[in-house]
Amino acid sequence: MKLWRSPLAWTFAASLVLLVGVGGWLLADPGTSRSDALKTGGLAGGAIVALYALWLNDRRRRVEERRQDIERQRHELESLRVADERFAKAVELLGHAADQVRVGALHALAGLARSRPEYTQTVLDVLCSYLRRPFTRPEPDAENPEPERELTVRLTAQRLITDLLPARDAEGPPYDLDLTGATLEYFDLSGKLVGGLLLRYASLHSSTNFSGCRFTGRVYLTAAGTADGRLVGYFRCRGAVFESHAWFSGTSFHEDADFTDTEFAGRTTFKDAVFAKDAVFSGVVASGELDLRRTSFGGQADLRFATLPASVSLYNTKVAAEKELRLPAGWTGEELRDGEVRIVAEAG
């Protein structure tokens, strides 16, 4: 850089000009002493130097901020690279033959989702994908413990899914779960916030618990089934909120099903559903269309809905005649020749 282009040279030149100019102008005044003139000129010149120092300090600050910003971007890119490598390695290890390695891979994925929330939906998709793998629930077999070990891995995946979901009233984003055709045991989403839930053709062993859940997206349990597991396969869904569609068409409930105080805000269907044991719908609020066509109740049925929509379908909705039946106002039971009771809505 040539000297005459340097900001420092121009600053000193301007300072000298002010010193000479202001000092000379004041010396021309008989009422001003030489010392005062020089002092005032010096202050004027010094002000220019001070302004230059402030400008230089601001420039250094901006350069430092840009350097720090570049460093943050570099660190973020490096962090993303490491996260991608962790994700890829963990997914690869899910196919390892050793069950303890698969469990470690599941925990690594969950840890990644906790440290980098933008990975949460992707990690949940991978965990759900693992649970959608074909699996036959094992019976105790000392000679072949491998199915039992795989069950342990799957139970870990289920627990991690629950841990990654936000609480029901959280402000965070709701995440979707696709468990179509999955074999699940002790599946517990109680008190969680969920977006959409796909459980079509799923096998739900032991107790399934959706109590206190809030589902913001569509929920499909079409043709799913609950079955005996290590414990009786109860289906608990007390105080849950379904903000959109709730599809239970063709679902088989092999043990008691409890929907007490649940809210169905969208279209809801239990068409062709089978309740082998007791079913409780007391206090249920149904705001959208409610479809109970060909629904079968094999045990005691408490259908005292708190609120019913204008559109309710009850075609061939049946209950075993010897079981206790509790109905809302405006519904009645009509006994059939085969020993069943058909539920109908009273005219008018």
C-alpha positions as CSV (number, residue, x, y, z in Angstrom):
1,M,0.0,0.0,0.0
2,K,1.4,3.4,-0.9
3,L,1.9,5.8,2.0
4,W,-0.4,8.5,0.6
5,R,-3.3,5.9,0.5
6,S,-2.9,4.9,4.1
7,P,-5.7,6.0,6.5
8,L,-3.1,6.6,9.1
9,A,-1.2,9.1,6.9
10,W,-4.4,10.9,6.1
11,T,-5.4,11.1,9.8
12,F,-2.0,12.6,10.7
13,A,-2.2,15.0,7.8
14,A,-5.7,16.1,8.8
15,S,-4.7,16.4,12.5
16,L,-1.7,18.6,11.5
17,V,-3.9,20.8,9.3
18,L,-6.4,21.3,12.1
19,L,-3.5,22.0,14.6
20,V,-2.0,24.7,12.3
21,G,-5.3,26.1,11.1
22,V,-7.1,26.4,14.4
23,G,-3.9,27.5,16.2
24,G,-3.1,30.2,13.5
25,W,-6.7,31.4,13.5
26,L,-6.7,31.9,17.3
27,L,-3.2,33.5,17.2
28,A,-4.7,36.2,15.0
29,D,-7.0,37.1,17.8
30,P,-5.1,39.6,20.1
31,G,-7.2,38.4,23.1
32,T,-5.9,34.8,22.8
33,S,-2.6,33.8,24.3
34,R,-0.1,31.7,22.3
35,S,-0.4,28.8,24.8
36,D,-4.2,28.8,24.6
37,A,-4.0,28.8,20.8
38,L,-1.6,25.9,20.7
39,K,-3.7,24.0,23.3
40,T,-6.9,24.4,21.3
41,G,-5.3,23.5,18.0
42,G,-3.8,20.4,19.7
43,L,-7.2,19.4,21.0
44,A,-8.7,19.7,17.5
45,G,-5.9,17.7,15.9
46,G,-6.1,15.1,18.7
47,A,-9.9,14.7,18.1
48,I,-9.1,13.5,14.6
49,V,-6.6,11.0,15.9
50,A,-9.2,9.8,18.5
51,L,-11.8,9.4,15.8
52,Y,-9.3,7.3,13.8
53,A,-8.6,5.1,16.8
54,L,-12.4,4.6,17.3
55,W,-12.7,3.6,13.6
56,L,-9.8,1.3,13.8
57,N,-11.2,-0.4,16.9
58,D,-14.6,-0.9,15.3
59,R,-12.9,-2.3,12.2
60,R,-11.0,-4.8,14.4
61,R,-14.2,-5.7,16.2
62,R,-16.0,-6.4,12.9
63,V,-13.0,-8.5,11.6
64,E,-13.1,-10.5,14.9
65,E,-16.8,-11.0,14.6
66,R,-16.5,-12.3,11.0
67,R,-13.7,-14.6,12.1
68,Q,-15.8,-16.0,14.9
69,D,-18.7,-16.4,12.6
70,I,-16.6,-18.3,10.1
71,E,-15.3,-20.4,13.0
72,R,-18.9,-21.2,14.1
73,Q,-19.8,-22.2,10.6
74,R,-16.8,-24.4,10.3
75,H,-17.6,-26.0,13.7
76,E,-21.2,-26.5,12.7
77,L,-20.2,-28.2,9.4
78,E,-17.8,-30.4,11.3
79,S,-20.5,-31.2,13.9
80,L,-22.9,-32.1,11.1
81,R,-20.3,-34.3,9.5
82,V,-19.7,-36.1,12.7
83,A,-23.5,-36.4,13.4
84,D,-24.0,-37.9,9.9
85,E,-21.2,-40.4,10.5
86,R,-22.6,-41.4,13.9
87,F,-26.1,-41.8,12.3
88,A,-24.8,-43.9,9.5
89,K,-22.6,-46.1,11.8
90,A,-25.5,-46.7,14.2
91,V,-27.9,-47.7,11.4
92,E,-25.3,-50.1,10.1
93,L,-24.9,-51.7,13.5
94,L,-28.7,-52.4,13.7
95,G,-28.0,-55.3,11.4
96,H,-25.3,-56.8,13.7
97,A,-25.8,-60.3,14.8
98,A,-25.1,-59.6,18.5
99,D,-28.1,-58.3,20.4
100,Q,-26.1,-56.1,22.7
101,V,-24.6,-54.3,19.7
102,R,-28.0,-53.6,18.3
103,V,-29.1,-52.2,21.7
104,G,-26.0,-50.0,21.7
105,A,-26.9,-48.8,18.2
106,L,-30.4,-47.9,19.3
107,H,-29.1,-45.9,22.3
108,A,-26.6,-44.1,20.0
109,L,-29.4,-43.1,17.7
110,A,-31.5,-41.8,20.6
111,G,-28.5,-39.9,21.9
112,L,-28.0,-38.3,18.5
113,A,-31.7,-37.2,18.5
114,R,-31.3,-35.6,22.0
115,S,-28.2,-33.7,21.1
116,R,-29.4,-32.6,17.7
117,P,-33.3,-32.2,17.7
118,E,-33.4,-31.9,13.9
119,Y,-32.6,-35.6,13.8
120,T,-35.5,-36.7,16.0
121,Q,-38.1,-37.5,13.3
122,T,-35.5,-39.4,11.3
123,V,-34.3,-41.4,14.3
124,L,-38.0,-42.2,15.2
125,D,-38.5,-43.3,11.6
126,V,-35.5,-45.7,11.9
127,L,-36.7,-47.1,15.3
128,C,-40.1,-47.6,13.9
129,S,-38.6,-49.3,10.8
130,Y,-36.7,-51.7,13.1
131,L,-40.0,-52.6,14.9
132,R,-41.7,-53.2,11.5
133,R,-39.2,-56.1,10.8
134,P,-40.9,-59.5,10.8
135,F,-40.9,-60.9,14.2
136,T,-42.7,-63.8,16.0
137,R,-43.1,-63.3,19.7
138,P,-41.1,-66.1,21.4
139,E,-42.2,-68.7,23.8
140,P,-39.6,-69.5,26.6
141,D,-37.0,-71.8,25.1
142,A,-33.8,-72.5,26.9
143,E,-32.2,-74.2,23.9
144,N,-32.8,-71.2,21.6
145,P,-32.6,-67.9,23.5
146,E,-32.1,-65.7,20.4
147,P,-35.8,-64.8,19.9
148,E,-35.9,-63.7,23.5
149,R,-32.9,-61.6,23.0
150,E,-34.4,-60.0,19.9
151,L,-37.5,-59.2,22.0
152,T,-35.2,-57.4,24.5
153,V,-33.9,-55.3,21.6
154,R,-37.4,-54.5,20.4
155,L,-38.5,-53.5,23.9
156,T,-35.5,-51.1,24.0
157,A,-36.6,-49.6,20.7
158,Q,-40.2,-49.1,22.0
159,R,-38.9,-47.4,25.2
160,L,-36.6,-45.1,23.3
161,I,-39.5,-44.1,21.0
162,T,-41.5,-43.1,24.1
163,D,-38.6,-41.3,25.6
164,L,-38.0,-39.2,22.5
165,L,-41.7,-38.1,22.2
166,P,-42.5,-34.8,23.9
167,A,-45.0,-34.6,26.8
168,R,-48.7,-34.1,26.0
169,D,-48.8,-30.3,26.6
170,A,-45.3,-29.6,25.3
171,E,-44.9,-26.8,22.8
172,G,-42.4,-28.7,20.7
173,P,-43.3,-30.3,17.3
174,P,-45.4,-33.5,17.3
175,Y,-43.6,-36.4,15.7
176,D,-45.2,-39.1,13.5
177,L,-44.9,-42.8,14.1
178,D,-45.3,-45.4,11.3
179,L,-45.6,-48.9,12.9
180,T,-47.6,-50.5,10.2
181,G,-47.6,-54.3,10.7
182,A,-45.3,-54.1,13.7
183,T,-45.3,-56.6,16.5
184,L,-45.3,-54.7,19.8
185,E,-45.4,-55.7,23.4
186,Y,-46.1,-53.4,26.4
187,F,-46.4,-50.5,24.0
188,D,-46.9,-47.4,26.2
189,L,-47.3,-43.9,24.8
190,S,-49.2,-42.6,27.8
191,G,-49.1,-38.8,28.4
192,K,-47.2,-38.1,25.1
193,L,-47.7,-35.7,22.3
194,V,-47.9,-37.6,18.9
195,G,-48.5,-36.3,15.4
196,G,-49.9,-39.1,13.2
197,L,-49.9,-42.7,14.2
198,L,-50.0,-45.7,11.8
199,L,-50.7,-49.0,13.5
200,R,-52.5,-50.8,10.6
201,Y,-52.3,-54.6,10.9
202,A,-50.1,-54.3,14.0
203,S,-50.0,-57.0,16.6
204,L,-50.3,-55.5,20.1
205,H,-49.3,-58.0,22.8
206,S,-49.7,-57.5,26.5
207,S,-51.0,-54.2,27.7
208,T,-51.2,-51.2,25.3
209,N,-51.5,-47.8,26.9
210,F,-52.5,-44.6,25.1
211,S,-54.0,-42.9,28.2
212,G,-53.5,-39.2,28.4
213,C,-52.1,-39.0,24.8
214,R,-52.7,-36.1,22.5
215,F,-52.7,-37.1,18.8
216,T,-52.6,-34.1,16.5
217,G,-52.6,-36.1,13.2
218,R,-54.5,-39.0,11.9
219,V,-54.5,-42.3,13.8
220,Y,-55.1,-45.6,12.1
221,L,-55.4,-48.9,13.9
222,T,-57.1,-50.5,10.9
223,A,-57.2,-54.3,11.3
224,A,-54.8,-54.2,14.3
225,G,-55.2,-56.7,17.0
226,T,-54.5,-57.0,20.7
227,A,-53.5,-60.5,22.0
228,D,-52.3,-62.2,25.0
229,G,-48.6,-61.7,25.9
230,R,-46.8,-62.1,29.1
231,L,-49.8,-60.3,30.6
232,V,-53.3,-60.0,29.5
233,G,-53.6,-57.7,26.4
234,Y,-55.6,-54.8,27.8
235,F,-56.0,-51.7,25.7
236,R,-56.1,-48.5,27.8
237,C,-56.9,-45.2,26.2
238,R,-58.3,-43.1,29.1
239,G,-58.4,-39.3,28.7
240,A,-56.7,-39.3,25.4
241,V,-57.4,-36.6,22.7
242,F,-57.7,-37.4,19.0
243,E,-57.7,-34.1,17.1
244,S,-58.1,-35.7,13.7
245,H,-59.3,-39.0,12.2
246,A,-59.3,-42.0,14.5
247,W,-59.7,-45.2,12.6
248,F,-60.3,-48.4,14.5
249,S,-62.1,-50.2,11.7
250,G,-61.6,-54.0,11.9
251,T,-59.5,-53.8,15.0
252,S,-59.7,-56.8,17.3
253,F,-59.6,-56.2,21.0
254,H,-59.1,-59.6,22.6
255,E,-59.2,-58.2,26.2
256,D,-60.8,-55.3,28.0
257,A,-60.7,-51.9,26.2
258,D,-61.1,-48.7,28.1
259,F,-61.7,-45.3,26.4
260,T,-63.1,-43.5,29.4
261,D,-63.2,-39.7,29.1
262,T,-61.4,-39.7,25.7
263,E,-62.1,-37.0,23.2
264,F,-62.6,-37.7,19.5
265,A,-62.6,-34.4,17.6
266,G,-62.6,-35.7,14.1
267,R,-64.2,-38.6,12.2
268,T,-64.1,-41.7,14.2
269,T,-64.9,-45.3,13.1
270,F,-65.1,-48.6,14.9
271,K,-66.7,-50.2,11.9
272,D,-66.3,-54.0,12.0
273,A,-64.3,-53.8,15.2
274,V,-64.5,-56.7,17.7
275,F,-64.5,-56.2,21.4
276,A,-64.1,-59.8,22.8
277,K,-64.3,-58.6,26.5
278,D,-65.5,-55.5,28.3
279,A,-65.6,-52.2,26.5
280,V,-65.9,-48.8,28.3
281,F,-66.8,-45.6,26.5
282,S,-68.3,-43.6,29.5
283,G,-67.6,-39.9,29.4
284,V,-66.3,-40.0,25.8
285,V,-66.8,-36.8,23.8
286,A,-67.3,-37.5,20.0
287,S,-67.6,-34.4,17.9
288,G,-67.2,-35.7,14.4
289,E,-69.0,-38.5,12.6
290,L,-69.1,-41.7,14.6
291,D,-69.3,-45.1,12.8
292,L,-70.2,-48.2,14.8
293,R,-71.5,-50.3,12.0
294,R,-71.2,-54.0,12.5
295,T,-69.2,-53.4,15.7
296,S,-69.4,-56.4,18.0
297,F,-69.3,-56.4,21.8
298,G,-68.7,-59.8,23.4
299,G,-68.5,-58.6,27.0
300,Q,-70.1,-55.9,29.1
301,A,-70.4,-52.6,27.1
302,D,-70.6,-49.2,28.7
303,L,-71.5,-46.8,25.8
304,R,-72.6,-43.8,27.9
305,F,-70.9,-41.2,25.7
306,A,-70.8,-37.8,27.2
307,T,-71.4,-36.1,23.8
308,L,-72.5,-37.7,20.6
309,P,-72.3,-36.1,17.1
310,A,-75.3,-35.6,14.9
311,S,-74.2,-38.4,12.6
312,V,-73.9,-41.8,14.3
313,S,-74.0,-45.1,12.3
314,L,-75.3,-48.1,14.2
315,Y,-76.1,-50.6,11.5
316,N,-75.9,-54.2,13.0
317,T,-74.1,-53.0,16.1
318,K,-74.4,-56.0,18.4
319,V,-73.9,-57.1,22.0
320,A,-74.1,-60.5,23.7
321,A,-77.6,-60.7,25.3
322,E,-76.3,-62.1,28.7
323,K,-73.9,-59.2,29.2
324,E,-74.6,-55.9,30.9
325,L,-75.3,-53.1,28.5
326,R,-75.3,-49.4,29.4
327,L,-76.5,-47.0,26.7
328,P,-76.8,-43.2,26.3
329,A,-80.2,-41.5,26.2
330,G,-81.9,-42.1,22.9
331,W,-80.4,-45.5,22.3
332,T,-82.0,-48.9,23.1
333,G,-81.2,-52.6,22.8
334,E,-83.3,-54.8,20.5
335,E,-83.1,-58.5,21.3
336,L,-82.6,-60.8,18.3
337,R,-83.4,-64.5,17.9
338,D,-79.8,-65.6,18.0
339,G,-79.3,-64.4,21.5
340,E,-77.7,-61.1,20.6
341,V,-78.8,-57.6,21.2
342,R,-78.7,-55.1,18.4
343,I,-78.2,-51.4,19.4
344,V,-80.5,-49.0,17.7
345,A,-81.2,-45.3,18.0
346,E,-84.8,-44.5,19.0
347,A,-86.8,-42.6,16.4
348,G,-87.5,-38.9,16.9
